[in-house]
Amino acid sequence: MADGKKSDRLTRIVEAAESHFGRPVQKVTAPGGEGRSSFRLHFNDMDVIATLRPNFRRTHLEAFVLEQLRAHTDDVPECLGVVGEIMFQSDVGRRRLNQEIVRHKEKSRLDLAAEAVAAIFRIQSAARRTDLGRMLPHLGANDGWVTSLVEAVDALQPYSMGISPQFDRTAAAERLAYPGRQFVKWDCRSGNAALDRTGKLRWFDFEYSGLRHGAEDFAWLIGDEAWPIRPDQMADVMIDAFDPGCGHEIGDYLDYLSVYLTFHAIQRLKLITKEAKKRGWLSKERVRKYDDAGVHPEFAMQICGVGAYYAAQSPVTAALARNFEAAQDYFRATLKDGRSLKSA
């Protein structure tokens, strides 16, 4: 962002905040980096998150979603008002889940993962007590979107001997095509949750909320390449936390999650390799600090391991497990050899 434009945006935000809250802003910081849409405003007696997105419609949708959800759950920020294109919301804490999770040992990690999953189920349950099911857009509702998701399997070919003829693309597309019935936050990567001083975990960034199956939110979390928990352990977490009120039988729910997560993992792997070719590998610390794409060989290995595990859980995707395993071997060798993918 050019310095002039950044200065203009901050001036607009500060002036709107001081008018809205009736007190001076003492300091402004950028929790996600200065190129992001949200800033932390420090007043004498409180901190507030101010969001000015390029698309004001998403800001207004997010404010509406938070207002609806907050009436039924404390697992989301409180919307503190909207001034023009700027939304103010409560500060849910500086300990982002993507950084906090790696500070814990295995048992504590699993407890934190269980709380993150339970919070998503609670948010979806809260949404069922609102009008969001009638008001929000349906996500991934056209055939082209689903076809694109399935055809992305070809991105696995360079790492193996090709896609098995046993993989049925039509069957996969039919399994993924789902009418929008359940609220989804979308983009439930671990960088979009934080813990406050009391340890309470809350999810934020609801700008892409809509309606779909419901399991997609958990695919975003488990399929976050920086998420340091094994996929089989996350499967156990999902079983323990499952909410039968979601309207699905658990076996069918977990099968759908496995299929969707398989293709979500491919999308994440594509993003990682694209960014690695453009920027080279990044440090894991930088990725977590700025909630960046997981552009590190270990993160590429993690998402391949997730893809392999979940592909094997459903007959629809079982044939793809070996492709993920081959890709994981490739990035393991890349890490060992110190190779860069950056294009000349």
ABEGO torsion letter per residue (X at the ends): XBAAAAAAAAAAAAAAAAAAAGBBBABBBBAAEAABABBBBBBAABBBBBBBBABAAAAAAAAAAAAAAAAABAABBBBAEBBEABBBBBBAEABBAAAAAAABBAAAAAAAAAAAAAAAAAAAAAAAABAAAAABBBBGABAAAAAAAAAAAAAAAAABAEBBAABBAAAAAAAABBBBABBBAEGABAAABBBBAAGBBBBBGAAABBBBAGAAAAAAAAABAABABBAAAAAAAAAAABBAAAGBBAAAAAAAAAAAAAAAAAAAAAAAAAAAAAAEBBBAAAAAAAGBBBBBAAAAAAAAAAAAAAAAABAAAAAAAAAAAAAAAAAAAAAAAGBBABBX
